Structures are given as C-alpha cells and as structure tokens.
Amino acid sequence: MRELQMLWLINGVLMKRSNFYPNGEFIPYQMPQDFRPSQGRGSCGNCGMFSQRHLFCGVYRTKGVKDTYVCNKWRPRHFKR
C-alpha cells in the first residue's frame, strides 16, 4: 500500500490527512499534507530540525508537533541530546 502519499485514494475519492492527532489535539496547520505517523526509524523526535523541549519544528516554524510523526523533509540528527 502507498500510505506515505500526500493524498490517499479511498473508494475513488482523494482524501487529505486528518487535521487532528488520534487523541483529538489539532495538528498545526503549517505542517504539510505528507505529515504522518512514523513507520520506521525516522521521526520528528530524531530529526535535526526538531526541538523536543518545545515540541517545535524548525523546518515549518511551528509548535505542537508530536515526536512520533514524520514528514518528507526529515533529516538525521548529527548530535546527541
């Protein structure tokens, strides 16, 4: 399955990603359509542009980002916290 696409085709209808995390919190509107739950090793929590302390994404300049999600701009962290 191509779950990593920006838009999903469900019964012939293109669907966007949800605007809410599973717990009901809003996903910041600045996050792209390819923002999704992480399936592998890469996630916001180990991205070089993510601040765990503030839940801040430096790529999209927004707070409220969950560390278990990922987008296509993920890049590895080159230093230890």
mmCIF file of the N, C-alpha and C atoms, coordinates in Angstrom:
data_MODEL
# 
_entry.id   MODEL 
# 
loop_
_atom_site.group_PDB 
_atom_site.id 
_atom_site.type_symbol 
_atom_site.label_atom_id 
_atom_site.label_alt_id 
_atom_site.label_comp_id 
_atom_site.label_asym_id 
_atom_site.label_entity_id 
_atom_site.label_seq_id 
_atom_site.pdbx_PDB_ins_code 
_atom_site.Cartn_x 
_atom_site.Cartn_y 
_atom_site.Cartn_z 
_atom_site.occupancy 
_atom_site.B_iso_or_equiv 
_atom_site.pdbx_formal_charge 
_atom_site.auth_seq_id 
_atom_site.auth_comp_id 
_atom_site.auth_asym_id 
_atom_site.auth_atom_id 
_atom_site.pdbx_PDB_model_num 
ATOM 1   N N  . MET A 1 1  ? 0.847   -1.189 0.000  1.00 0.00 ? 1  MET A N  1 
ATOM 2   C CA . MET A 1 1  ? 0.000   0.000  0.000  1.00 0.00 ? 1  MET A CA 1 
ATOM 3   C C  . MET A 1 1  ? 0.885   1.243  0.000  1.00 0.00 ? 1  MET A C  1 
ATOM 4   N N  . ARG A 1 2  ? 0.401   2.290  -0.598 1.00 0.00 ? 2  ARG A N  1 
ATOM 5   C CA . ARG A 1 2  ? 1.113   3.564  -0.627 1.00 0.00 ? 2  ARG A CA 1 
ATOM 6   C C  . ARG A 1 2  ? 0.546   4.494  0.423  1.00 0.00 ? 2  ARG A C  1 
ATOM 7   N N  . GLU A 1 3  ? 0.750   4.183  1.721  1.00 0.00 ? 3  GLU A N  1 
ATOM 8   C CA . GLU A 1 3  ? 0.227   5.010  2.800  1.00 0.00 ? 3  GLU A CA 1 
ATOM 9   C C  . GLU A 1 3  ? 1.037   6.290  2.979  1.00 0.00 ? 3  GLU A C  1 
ATOM 10  N N  . LEU A 1 4  ? 2.203   6.378  2.357  1.00 0.00 ? 4  LEU A N  1 
ATOM 11  C CA . LEU A 1 4  ? 3.074   7.526  2.557  1.00 0.00 ? 4  LEU A CA 1 
ATOM 12  C C  . LEU A 1 4  ? 2.807   8.643  1.560  1.00 0.00 ? 4  LEU A C  1 
ATOM 13  N N  . GLN A 1 5  ? 1.788   8.522  0.739  1.00 0.00 ? 5  GLN A N  1 
ATOM 14  C CA . GLN A 1 5  ? 1.474   9.562  -0.222 1.00 0.00 ? 5  GLN A CA 1 
ATOM 15  C C  . GLN A 1 5  ? 0.849   10.764 0.477  1.00 0.00 ? 5  GLN A C  1 
ATOM 16  N N  . MET A 1 6  ? 0.880   11.918 -0.212 1.00 0.00 ? 6  MET A N  1 
ATOM 17  C CA . MET A 1 6  ? 0.259   13.117 0.336  1.00 0.00 ? 6  MET A CA 1 
ATOM 18  C C  . MET A 1 6  ? -1.253  12.959 0.405  1.00 0.00 ? 6  MET A C  1 
ATOM 19  N N  . LEU A 1 7  ? -1.846  12.414 -0.609 1.00 0.00 ? 7  LEU A N  1 
ATOM 20  C CA . LEU A 1 7  ? -3.286  12.220 -0.645 1.00 0.00 ? 7  LEU A CA 1 
ATOM 21  C C  . LEU A 1 7  ? -3.555  10.734 -0.833 1.00 0.00 ? 7  LEU A C  1 
ATOM 22  N N  . TRP A 1 8  ? -4.611  10.248 -0.247 1.00 0.00 ? 8  TRP A N  1 
ATOM 23  C CA . TRP A 1 8  ? -4.946  8.838  -0.347 1.00 0.00 ? 8  TRP A CA 1 
ATOM 24  C C  . TRP A 1 8  ? -6.170  8.670  -1.217 1.00 0.00 ? 8  TRP A C  1 
ATOM 25  N N  . LEU A 1 9  ? -6.208  7.610  -1.988 1.00 0.00 ? 9  LEU A N  1 
ATOM 26  C CA . LEU A 1 9  ? -7.350  7.303  -2.823 1.00 0.00 ? 9  LEU A CA 1 
ATOM 27  C C  . LEU A 1 9  ? -8.188  6.253  -2.108 1.00 0.00 ? 9  LEU A C  1 
ATOM 28  N N  . ILE A 1 10 ? -9.381  6.637  -1.652 1.00 0.00 ? 10 ILE A N  1 
ATOM 29  C CA . ILE A 1 10 ? -10.278 5.746  -0.926 1.00 0.00 ? 10 ILE A CA 1 
ATOM 30  C C  . ILE A 1 10 ? -11.595 5.703  -1.670 1.00 0.00 ? 10 ILE A C  1 
ATOM 31  N N  . ASN A 1 11 ? -11.945 4.530  -2.183 1.00 0.00 ? 11 ASN A N  1 
ATOM 32  C CA . ASN A 1 11 ? -13.178 4.357  -2.958 1.00 0.00 ? 11 ASN A CA 1 
ATOM 33  C C  . ASN A 1 11 ? -13.308 5.395  -4.067 1.00 0.00 ? 11 ASN A C  1 
ATOM 34  N N  . GLY A 1 12 ? -12.193 5.691  -4.751 1.00 0.00 ? 12 GLY A N  1 
ATOM 35  C CA . GLY A 1 12 ? -12.216 6.625  -5.862 1.00 0.00 ? 12 GLY A CA 1 
ATOM 36  C C  . GLY A 1 12 ? -12.229 8.089  -5.470 1.00 0.00 ? 12 GLY A C  1 
ATOM 37  N N  . VAL A 1 13 ? -12.083 8.401  -4.172 1.00 0.00 ? 13 VAL A N  1 
ATOM 38  C CA . VAL A 1 13 ? -12.112 9.781  -3.692 1.00 0.00 ? 13 VAL A CA 1 
ATOM 39  C C  . VAL A 1 13 ? -10.763 10.116 -3.081 1.00 0.00 ? 13 VAL A C  1 
ATOM 40  N N  . LEU A 1 14 ? -10.197 11.263 -3.462 1.00 0.00 ? 14 LEU A N  1 
ATOM 41  C CA . LEU A 1 14 ? -8.935  11.702 -2.859 1.00 0.00 ? 14 LEU A CA 1 
ATOM 42  C C  . LEU A 1 14 ? -9.198  12.250 -1.464 1.00 0.00 ? 14 LEU A C  1 
ATOM 43  N N  . MET A 1 15 ? -8.446  11.769 -0.482 1.00 0.00 ? 15 MET A N  1 
ATOM 44  C CA . MET A 1 15 ? -8.633  12.183 0.907  1.00 0.00 ? 15 MET A CA 1 
ATOM 45  C C  . MET A 1 15 ? -7.367  12.869 1.405  1.00 0.00 ? 15 MET A C  1 
ATOM 46  N N  . LYS A 1 16 ? -7.518  13.982 2.118  1.00 0.00 ? 16 LYS A N  1 
ATOM 47  C CA . LYS A 1 16 ? -6.397  14.656 2.758  1.00 0.00 ? 16 LYS A CA 1 
ATOM 48  C C  . LYS A 1 16 ? -6.125  14.008 4.111  1.00 0.00 ? 16 LYS A C  1 
ATOM 49  N N  . ARG A 1 17 ? -4.958  14.331 4.676  1.00 0.00 ? 17 ARG A N  1 
ATOM 50  C CA . ARG A 1 17 ? -4.664  13.832 6.014  1.00 0.00 ? 17 ARG A CA 1 
ATOM 51  C C  . ARG A 1 17 ? -5.607  14.512 7.008  1.00 0.00 ? 17 ARG A C  1 
ATOM 52  N N  . SER A 1 18 ? -5.789  13.910 8.149  1.00 0.00 ? 18 SER A N  1 
ATOM 53  C CA . SER A 1 18 ? -6.635  14.485 9.193  1.00 0.00 ? 18 SER A CA 1 
ATOM 54  C C  . SER A 1 18 ? -5.987  15.745 9.759  1.00 0.00 ? 18 SER A C  1 
ATOM 55  N N  . ASN A 1 19 ? -6.772  16.648 10.272 1.00 0.00 ? 19 ASN A N  1 
ATOM 56  C CA . ASN A 1 19 ? -6.257  17.848 10.933 1.00 0.00 ? 19 ASN A CA 1 
ATOM 57  C C  . ASN A 1 19 ? -6.090  17.639 12.427 1.00 0.00 ? 19 ASN A C  1 
ATOM 58  N N  . PHE A 1 20 ? -6.286  16.407 12.902 1.00 0.00 ? 20 PHE A N  1 
ATOM 59  C CA . PHE A 1 20 ? -6.218  16.092 14.324 1.00 0.00 ? 20 PHE A CA 1 
ATOM 60  C C  . PHE A 1 20 ? -5.330  14.880 14.560 1.00 0.00 ? 20 PHE A C  1 
ATOM 61  N N  . TYR A 1 21 ? -4.609  14.910 15.694 1.00 0.00 ? 21 TYR A N  1 
ATOM 62  C CA . TYR A 1 21 ? -3.906  13.722 16.160 1.00 0.00 ? 21 TYR A CA 1 
ATOM 63  C C  . TYR A 1 21 ? -4.956  12.736 16.679 1.00 0.00 ? 21 TYR A C  1 
ATOM 64  N N  . PRO A 1 22 ? -4.609  11.446 16.838 1.00 0.00 ? 22 PRO A N  1 
ATOM 65  C CA . PRO A 1 22 ? -5.595  10.472 17.339 1.00 0.00 ? 22 PRO A CA 1 
ATOM 66  C C  . PRO A 1 22 ? -6.199  10.822 18.695 1.00 0.00 ? 22 PRO A C  1 
ATOM 67  N N  . ASN A 1 23 ? -5.473  11.591 19.528 1.00 0.00 ? 23 ASN A N  1 
ATOM 68  C CA . ASN A 1 23 ? -6.006  11.960 20.848 1.00 0.00 ? 23 ASN A CA 1 
ATOM 69  C C  . ASN A 1 23 ? -6.918  13.191 20.789 1.00 0.00 ? 23 ASN A C  1 
ATOM 70  N N  . GLY A 1 24 ? -7.170  13.742 19.596 1.00 0.00 ? 24 GLY A N  1 
ATOM 71  C CA . GLY A 1 24 ? -8.076  14.865 19.439 1.00 0.00 ? 24 GLY A CA 1 
ATOM 72  C C  . GLY A 1 24 ? -7.422  16.230 19.374 1.00 0.00 ? 24 GLY A C  1 
ATOM 73  N N  . GLU A 1 25 ? -6.115  16.312 19.615 1.00 0.00 ? 25 GLU A N  1 
ATOM 74  C CA . GLU A 1 25 ? -5.414  17.595 19.528 1.00 0.00 ? 25 GLU A CA 1 
ATOM 75  C C  . GLU A 1 25 ? -5.257  18.002 18.062 1.00 0.00 ? 25 GLU A C  1 
ATOM 76  N N  . PHE A 1 26 ? -5.206  19.320 17.824 1.00 0.00 ? 26 PHE A N  1 
ATOM 77  C CA . PHE A 1 26 ? -5.013  19.832 16.474 1.00 0.00 ? 26 PHE A CA 1 
ATOM 78  C C  . PHE A 1 26 ? -3.599  19.554 15.978 1.00 0.00 ? 26 PHE A C  1 
ATOM 79  N N  . ILE A 1 27 ? -3.471  19.195 14.706 1.00 0.00 ? 27 ILE A N  1 
ATOM 80  C CA . ILE A 1 27 ? -2.173  19.181 14.042 1.00 0.00 ? 27 ILE A CA 1 
ATOM 81  C C  . ILE A 1 27 ? -1.975  20.605 13.521 1.00 0.00 ? 27 ILE A C  1 
ATOM 82  N N  . PRO A 1 28 ? -0.833  21.246 13.818 1.00 0.00 ? 28 PRO A N  1 
ATOM 83  C CA . PRO A 1 28 ? -0.627  22.625 13.359 1.00 0.00 ? 28 PRO A CA 1 
ATOM 84  C C  . PRO A 1 28 ? -0.854  22.756 11.854 1.00 0.00 ? 28 PRO A C  1 
ATOM 85  N N  . TYR A 1 29 ? -1.545  23.809 11.438 1.00 0.00 ? 29 TYR A N  1 
ATOM 86  C CA . TYR A 1 29 ? -1.889  23.981 10.028 1.00 0.00 ? 29 TYR A CA 1 
ATOM 87  C C  . TYR A 1 29 ? -0.661  24.180 9.148  1.00 0.00 ? 29 TYR A C  1 
ATOM 88  N N  . GLN A 1 30 ? 0.480   24.572 9.733  1.00 0.00 ? 30 GLN A N  1 
ATOM 89  C CA . GLN A 1 30 ? 1.696   24.774 8.953  1.00 0.00 ? 30 GLN A CA 1 
ATOM 90  C C  . GLN A 1 30 ? 2.303   23.460 8.466  1.00 0.00 ? 30 GLN A C  1 
ATOM 91  N N  . MET A 1 31 ? 1.941   22.348 9.100  1.00 0.00 ? 31 MET A N  1 
ATOM 92  C CA . MET A 1 31 ? 2.519   21.063 8.723  1.00 0.00 ? 31 MET A CA 1 
ATOM 93  C C  . MET A 1 31 ? 1.974   20.619 7.369  1.00 0.00 ? 31 MET A C  1 
ATOM 94  N N  . PRO A 1 32 ? 2.827   19.973 6.548  1.00 0.00 ? 32 PRO A N  1 
ATOM 95  C CA . PRO A 1 32 ? 2.419   19.615 5.182  1.00 0.00 ? 32 PRO A CA 1 
ATOM 96  C C  . PRO A 1 32 ? 1.457   18.425 5.146  1.00 0.00 ? 32 PRO A C  1 
ATOM 97  N N  . GLN A 1 33 ? 0.880   18.183 3.978  1.00 0.00 ? 33 GLN A N  1 
ATOM 98  C CA . GLN A 1 33 ? -0.028  17.056 3.797  1.00 0.00 ? 33 GLN A CA 1 
ATOM 99  C C  . GLN A 1 33 ? 0.694   15.720 3.934  1.00 0.00 ? 33 GLN A C  1 
ATOM 100 N N  . ASP A 1 34 ? 2.027   15.688 3.766  1.00 0.00 ? 34 ASP A N  1 
ATOM 101 C CA . ASP A 1 34 ? 2.755   14.422 3.914  1.00 0.00 ? 34 ASP A CA 1 
ATOM 102 C C  . ASP A 1 34 ? 3.140   14.132 5.374  1.00 0.00 ? 34 ASP A C  1 
ATOM 103 N N  . PHE A 1 35 ? 2.699   14.933 6.327  1.00 0.00 ? 35 PHE A N  1 
ATOM 104 C CA . PHE A 1 35 ? 2.941   14.714 7.759  1.00 0.00 ? 35 PHE A CA 1 
ATOM 105 C C  . PHE A 1 35 ? 2.099   13.527 8.206  1.00 0.00 ? 35 PHE A C  1 
ATOM 106 N N  . ARG A 1 36 ? 2.752   12.509 8.753  1.00 0.00 ? 36 ARG A N  1 
ATOM 107 C CA . ARG A 1 36 ? 2.080   11.241 9.040  1.00 0.00 ? 36 ARG A CA 1 
ATOM 108 C C  . ARG A 1 36 ? 2.750   10.533 10.210 1.00 0.00 ? 36 ARG A C  1 
ATOM 109 N N  . PRO A 1 37 ? 2.093   9.534  10.812 1.00 0.00 ? 37 PRO A N  1 
ATOM 110 C CA . PRO A 1 37 ? 2.747   8.738  11.847 1.00 0.00 ? 37 PRO A CA 1 
ATOM 111 C C  . PRO A 1 37 ? 3.968   8.021  11.268 1.00 0.00 ? 37 PRO A C  1 
ATOM 112 N N  . SER A 1 38 ? 5.033   7.976  12.035 1.00 0.00 ? 38 SER A N  1 
ATOM 113 C CA . SER A 1 38 ? 6.271   7.347  11.575 1.00 0.00 ? 38 SER A CA 1 
ATOM 114 C C  . SER A 1 38 ? 6.121   5.834  11.524 1.00 0.00 ? 38 SER A C  1 
ATOM 115 N N  . GLN A 1 39 ? 6.614   5.232  10.456 1.00 0.00 ? 39 GLN A N  1 
ATOM 116 C CA . GLN A 1 39 ? 6.568   3.781  10.290 1.00 0.00 ? 39 GLN A CA 1 
ATOM 117 C C  . GLN A 1 39 ? 7.939   3.134  10.443 1.00 0.00 ? 39 GLN A C  1 
ATOM 118 N N  . GLY A 1 40 ? 8.987   3.924  10.472 1.00 0.00 ? 40 GLY A N  1 
ATOM 119 C CA . GLY A 1 40 ? 10.343  3.378  10.516 1.00 0.00 ? 40 GLY A CA 1 
ATOM 120 C C  . GLY A 1 40 ? 11.205  4.095  11.527 1.00 0.00 ? 40 GLY A C  1 
ATOM 121 N N  . ARG A 1 41 ? 12.486  4.206  11.196 1.00 0.00 ? 41 ARG A N  1 
ATOM 122 C CA . ARG A 1 41 ? 13.446  4.810  12.113 1.00 0.00 ? 41 ARG A CA 1 
ATOM 123 C C  . ARG A 1 41 ? 13.341  6.328  12.164 1.00 0.00 ? 41 ARG A C  1 
ATOM 124 N N  . GLY A 1 42 ? 12.991  6.952  11.067 1.00 0.00 ? 42 GLY A N  1 
ATOM 125 C CA . GLY A 1 42 ? 12.912  8.407  11.021 1.00 0.00 ? 42 GLY A CA 1 
ATOM 126 C C  . GLY A 1 42 ? 11.618  8.921  11.630 1.00 0.00 ? 42 GLY A C  1 
ATOM 127 N N  . SER A 1 43 ? 11.731  9.872  12.535 1.00 0.00 ? 43 SER A N  1 
ATOM 128 C CA . SER A 1 43 ? 10.555  10.524 13.112 1.00 0.00 ? 43 SER A CA 1 
ATOM 129 C C  . SER A 1 43 ? 10.977  11.917 13.557 1.00 0.00 ? 43 SER A C  1 
ATOM 130 N N  . CYS A 1 44 ? 10.017  12.768 13.853 1.00 0.00 ? 44 CYS A N  1 
ATOM 131 C CA . CYS A 1 44 ? 10.341  14.125 14.298 1.00 0.00 ? 44 CYS A CA 1 
ATOM 132 C C  . CYS A 1 44 ? 11.259  14.091 15.520 1.00 0.00 ? 44 CYS A C  1 
ATOM 133 N N  . GLY A 1 45 ? 11.089  13.104 16.384 1.00 0.00 ? 45 GLY A N  1 
ATOM 134 C CA . GLY A 1 45 ? 11.881  13.011 17.602 1.00 0.00 ? 45 GLY A CA 1 
ATOM 135 C C  . GLY A 1 45 ? 13.369  12.893 17.369 1.00 0.00 ? 45 GLY A C  1 
ATOM 136 N N  . ASN A 1 46 ? 13.791  12.375 16.217 1.00 0.00 ? 46 ASN A N  1 
ATOM 137 C CA . ASN A 1 46 ? 15.221  12.287 15.936 1.00 0.00 ? 46 ASN A CA 1 
ATOM 138 C C  . ASN A 1 46 ? 15.607  13.063 14.683 1.00 0.00 ? 46 ASN A C  1 
ATOM 139 N N  . CYS A 1 47 ? 14.791  14.048 14.317 1.00 0.00 ? 47 CYS A N  1 
ATOM 140 C CA . CYS A 1 47 ? 15.102  14.935 13.196 1.00 0.00 ? 47 CYS A CA 1 
ATOM 141 C C  . CYS A 1 47 ? 16.014  16.059 13.688 1.00 0.00 ? 47 CYS A C  1 
ATOM 142 N N  . GLY A 1 48 ? 16.934  16.474 12.851 1.00 0.00 ? 48 GLY A N  1 
ATOM 143 C CA . GLY A 1 48 ? 17.865  17.535 13.225 1.00 0.00 ? 48 GLY A CA 1 
ATOM 144 C C  . GLY A 1 48 ? 17.217  18.897 13.398 1.00 0.00 ? 48 GLY A C  1 
ATOM 145 N N  . MET A 1 49 ? 16.009  19.065 12.893 1.00 0.00 ? 49 MET A N  1 
ATOM 146 C CA . MET A 1 49 ? 15.332  20.364 12.973 1.00 0.00 ? 49 MET A CA 1 
ATOM 147 C C  . MET A 1 49 ? 14.229  20.399 14.028 1.00 0.00 ? 49 MET A C  1 
ATOM 148 N N  . PHE A 1 50 ? 14.160  19.388 14.897 1.00 0.00 ? 50 PHE A N  1 
ATOM 149 C CA . PHE A 1 50 ? 13.096  19.288 15.894 1.00 0.00 ? 50 PHE A CA 1 
ATOM 150 C C  . PHE A 1 50 ? 13.628  19.556 17.285 1.00 0.00 ? 50 PHE A C  1 
ATOM 151 N N  . SER A 1 51 ? 12.901  20.362 18.070 1.00 0.00 ? 51 SER A N  1 
ATOM 152 C CA . SER A 1 51 ? 13.250  20.630 19.464 1.00 0.00 ? 51 SER A CA 1 
ATOM 153 C C  . SER A 1 51 ? 12.270  19.873 20.360 1.00 0.00 ? 51 SER A C  1 
ATOM 154 N N  . GLN A 1 52 ? 12.756  18.848 21.046 1.00 0.00 ? 52 GLN A N  1 
ATOM 155 C CA . GLN A 1 52 ? 11.919  18.038 21.932 1.00 0.00 ? 52 GLN A CA 1 
ATOM 156 C C  . GLN A 1 52 ? 11.382  18.877 23.095 1.00 0.00 ? 52 GLN A C  1 
ATOM 157 N N  . ARG A 1 53 ? 12.201  19.762 23.601 1.00 0.00 ? 53 ARG A N  1 
ATOM 158 C CA . ARG A 1 53 ? 11.816  20.559 24.763 1.00 0.00 ? 53 ARG A CA 1 
ATOM 159 C C  . ARG A 1 53 ? 10.586  21.427 24.498 1.00 0.00 ? 53 ARG A C  1 
ATOM 160 N N  . HIS A 1 54 ? 10.510  21.978 23.294 1.00 0.00 ? 54 HIS A N  1 
ATOM 161 C CA . HIS A 1 54 ? 9.411   22.882 22.955 1.00 0.00 ? 54 HIS A CA 1 
ATOM 162 C C  . HIS A 1 54 ? 8.419   22.270 21.967 1.00 0.00 ? 54 HIS A C  1 
ATOM 163 N N  . LEU A 1 55 ? 8.637   21.004 21.566 1.00 0.00 ? 55 LEU A N  1 
ATOM 164 C CA . LEU A 1 55 ? 7.825   20.348 20.533 1.00 0.00 ? 55 LEU A CA 1 
ATOM 165 C C  . LEU A 1 55 ? 7.726   21.249 19.306 1.00 0.00 ? 55 LEU A C  1 
ATOM 166 N N  . PHE A 1 56 ? 8.889   21.757 18.882 1.00 0.00 ? 56 PHE A N  1 
ATOM 167 C CA . PHE A 1 56 ? 8.981   22.760 17.828 1.00 0.00 ? 56 PHE A CA 1 
ATOM 168 C C  . PHE A 1 56 ? 9.650   22.193 16.592 1.00 0.00 ? 56 PHE A C  1 
ATOM 169 N N  . CYS A 1 57 ? 9.049   22.415 15.426 1.00 0.00 ? 57 CYS A N  1 
ATOM 170 C CA . CYS A 1 57 ? 9.631   22.017 14.146 1.00 0.00 ? 57 CYS A CA 1 
ATOM 171 C C  . CYS A 1 57 ? 10.313  23.236 13.536 1.00 0.00 ? 57 CYS A C  1 
ATOM 172 N N  . GLY A 1 58 ? 11.629  23.146 13.325 1.00 0.00 ? 58 GLY A N  1 
ATOM 173 C CA . GLY A 1 58 ? 12.388  24.244 12.754 1.00 0.00 ? 58 GLY A CA 1 
ATOM 174 C C  . GLY A 1 58 ? 12.200  24.395 11.256 1.00 0.00 ? 58 GLY A C  1 
ATOM 175 N N  . VAL A 1 59 ? 11.750  23.354 10.578 1.00 0.00 ? 59 VAL A N  1 
ATOM 176 C CA . VAL A 1 59 ? 11.512  23.440 9.134  1.00 0.00 ? 59 VAL A CA 1 
ATOM 177 C C  . VAL A 1 59 ? 10.266  24.274 8.869  1.00 0.00 ? 59 VAL A C  1 
ATOM 178 N N  . TYR A 1 60 ? 9.180   23.963 9.577  1.00 0.00 ? 60 TYR A N  1 
ATOM 179 C CA . TYR A 1 60 ? 7.905   24.644 9.350  1.00 0.00 ? 60 TYR A CA 1 
ATOM 180 C C  . TYR A 1 60 ? 7.622   25.730 10.388 1.00 0.00 ? 60 TYR A C  1 
ATOM 181 N N  . ARG A 1 61 ? 8.573   25.944 11.326 1.00 0.00 ? 61 ARG A N  1 
ATOM 182 C CA . ARG A 1 61 ? 8.494   27.018 12.317 1.00 0.00 ? 61 ARG A CA 1 
ATOM 183 C C  . ARG A 1 61 ? 7.186   27.001 13.098 1.00 0.00 ? 61 ARG A C  1 
ATOM 184 N N  . THR A 1 62 ? 6.866   25.846 13.701 1.00 0.00 ? 62 THR A N  1 
ATOM 185 C CA . THR A 1 62 ? 5.625   25.728 14.455 1.00 0.00 ? 62 THR A CA 1 
ATOM 186 C C  . THR A 1 62 ? 5.790   24.844 15.677 1.00 0.00 ? 62 THR A C  1 
ATOM 187 N N  . LYS A 1 63 ? 4.981   25.123 16.702 1.00 0.00 ? 63 LYS A N  1 
ATOM 188 C CA . LYS A 1 63 ? 4.948   24.322 17.922 1.00 0.00 ? 63 LYS A CA 1 
ATOM 189 C C  . LYS A 1 63 ? 3.802   23.328 17.860 1.00 0.00 ? 63 LYS A C  1 
ATOM 190 N N  . GLY A 1 64 ? 3.803   22.356 18.783 1.00 0.00 ? 64 GLY A N  1 
ATOM 191 C CA . GLY A 1 64 ? 2.716   21.389 18.864 1.00 0.00 ? 64 GLY A CA 1 
ATOM 192 C C  . GLY A 1 64 ? 2.914   20.172 17.991 1.00 0.00 ? 64 GLY A C  1 
ATOM 193 N N  . VAL A 1 65 ? 4.158   19.902 17.582 1.00 0.00 ? 65 VAL A N  1 
ATOM 194 C CA . VAL A 1 65 ? 4.460   18.778 16.704 1.00 0.00 ? 65 VAL A CA 1 
ATOM 195 C C  . VAL A 1 65 ? 4.778   17.553 17.558 1.00 0.00 ? 65 VAL A C  1 
ATOM 196 N N  . LYS A 1 66 ? 4.146   16.430 17.273 1.00 0.00 ? 66 LYS A N  1 
ATOM 197 C CA . LYS A 1 66 ? 4.393   15.188 18.013 1.00 0.00 ? 66 LYS A CA 1 
ATOM 198 C C  . LYS A 1 66 ? 5.675   14.533 17.511 1.00 0.00 ? 66 LYS A C  1 
ATOM 199 N N  . ASP A 1 67 ? 6.467   13.991 18.433 1.00 0.00 ? 67 ASP A N  1 
ATOM 200 C CA . ASP A 1 67 ? 7.751   13.406 18.054 1.00 0.00 ? 67 ASP A CA 1 
ATOM 201 C C  . ASP A 1 67 ? 7.644   12.033 17.407 1.00 0.00 ? 67 ASP A C  1 
ATOM 202 N N  . THR A 1 68 ? 6.463   11.456 17.332 1.00 0.00 ? 68 THR A N  1 
ATOM 203 C CA . THR A 1 68 ? 6.296   10.138 16.708 1.00 0.00 ? 68 THR A CA 1 
ATOM 204 C C  . THR A 1 68 ? 5.777   10.246 15.281 1.00 0.00 ? 68 THR A C  1 
ATOM 205 N N  . TYR A 1 69 ? 5.723   11.456 14.749 1.00 0.00 ? 69 TYR A N  1 
ATOM 206 C CA . TYR A 1 69 ? 5.293   11.695 13.364 1.00 0.00 ? 69 TYR A CA 1 
ATOM 207 C C  . TYR A 1 69 ? 6.501   12.046 12.515 1.00 0.00 ? 69 TYR A C  1 
ATOM 208 N N  . VAL A 1 70 ? 6.309   12.109 11.198 1.00 0.00 ? 70 VAL A N  1 
ATOM 209 C CA . VAL A 1 70 ? 7.404   12.419 10.280 1.00 0.00 ? 70 VAL A CA 1 
ATOM 210 C C  . VAL A 1 70 ? 6.837   13.079 9.020  1.00 0.00 ? 70 VAL A C  1 
ATOM 211 N N  . CYS A 1 71 ? 7.680   13.865 8.337  1.00 0.00 ? 71 CYS A N  1 
ATOM 212 C CA . CYS A 1 71 ? 7.307   14.426 7.035  1.00 0.00 ? 71 CYS A CA 1 
ATOM 213 C C  . CYS A 1 71 ? 8.439   14.119 6.057  1.00 0.00 ? 71 CYS A C  1 
ATOM 214 N N  . ASN A 1 72 ? 8.278   14.514 4.817  1.00 0.00 ? 72 ASN A N  1 
ATOM 215 C CA . ASN A 1 72 ? 9.297   14.210 3.803  1.00 0.00 ? 72 ASN A CA 1 
ATOM 216 C C  . ASN A 1 72 ? 10.525  15.097 3.894  1.00 0.00 ? 72 ASN A C  1 
ATOM 217 N N  . LYS A 1 73 ? 10.546  16.090 4.773  1.00 0.00 ? 73 LYS A N  1 
ATOM 218 C CA . LYS A 1 73 ? 11.734  16.934 4.953  1.00 0.00 ? 73 LYS A CA 1 
ATOM 219 C C  . LYS A 1 73 ? 12.591  16.472 6.127  1.00 0.00 ? 73 LYS A C  1 
ATOM 220 N N  . TRP A 1 74 ? 12.328  15.281 6.645  1.00 0.00 ? 74 TRP A N  1 
ATOM 221 C CA . TRP A 1 74 ? 13.090  14.748 7.769  1.00 0.00 ? 74 TRP A CA 1 
ATOM 222 C C  . TRP A 1 74 ? 14.561  14.635 7.395  1.00 0.00 ? 74 TRP A C  1 
ATOM 223 N N  . ARG A 1 75 ? 15.437  15.007 8.332  1.00 0.00 ? 75 ARG A N  1 
ATOM 224 C CA . ARG A 1 75 ? 16.886  14.820 8.145  1.00 0.00 ? 75 ARG A CA 1 
ATOM 225 C C  . ARG A 1 75 ? 17.486  14.330 9.458  1.00 0.00 ? 75 ARG A C  1 
ATOM 226 N N  . PRO A 1 76 ? 18.533  13.520 9.391  1.00 0.00 ? 76 PRO A N  1 
ATOM 227 C CA . PRO A 1 76 ? 19.076  12.919 10.620 1.00 0.00 ? 76 PRO A CA 1 
ATOM 228 C C  . PRO A 1 76 ? 19.702  13.957 11.549 1.00 0.00 ? 76 PRO A C  1 
ATOM 229 N N  . ARG A 1 77 ? 19.631  13.640 12.828 1.00 0.00 ? 77 ARG A N  1 
ATOM 230 C CA . ARG A 1 77 ? 20.255  14.458 13.861 1.00 0.00 ? 77 ARG A CA 1 
ATOM 231 C C  . ARG A 1 77 ? 21.726  14.024 13.945 1.00 0.00 ? 77 ARG A C  1 
ATOM 232 N N  . HIS A 1 78 ? 22.642  14.974 13.921 1.00 0.00 ? 78 HIS A N  1 
ATOM 233 C CA . HIS A 1 78 ? 24.064  14.661 13.933 1.00 0.00 ? 78 HIS A CA 1 
ATOM 234 C C  . HIS A 1 78 ? 24.720  14.927 15.276 1.00 0.00 ? 78 HIS A C  1 
ATOM 235 N N  . PHE A 1 79 ? 23.927  15.131 16.306 1.00 0.00 ? 79 PHE A N  1 
ATOM 236 C CA . PHE A 1 79 ? 24.486  15.359 17.636 1.00 0.00 ? 79 PHE A CA 1 
ATOM 237 C C  . PHE A 1 79 ? 23.602  14.679 18.672 1.00 0.00 ? 79 PHE A C  1 
ATOM 238 N N  . LYS A 1 80 ? 24.158  14.409 19.839 1.00 0.00 ? 80 LYS A N  1 
ATOM 239 C CA . LYS A 1 80 ? 23.409  13.771 20.922 1.00 0.00 ? 80 LYS A CA 1 
ATOM 240 C C  . LYS A 1 80 ? 22.762  14.843 21.768 1.00 0.00 ? 80 LYS A C  1 
ATOM 241 N N  . ARG A 1 81 ? 21.604  14.500 22.324 1.00 0.00 ? 81 ARG A N  1 
ATOM 242 C CA . ARG A 1 81 ? 20.941  15.438 23.243 1.00 0.00 ? 81 ARG A CA 1 
ATOM 243 C C  . ARG A 1 81 ? 21.492  15.270 24.627 1.00 0.00 ? 81 ARG A C  1 
# 
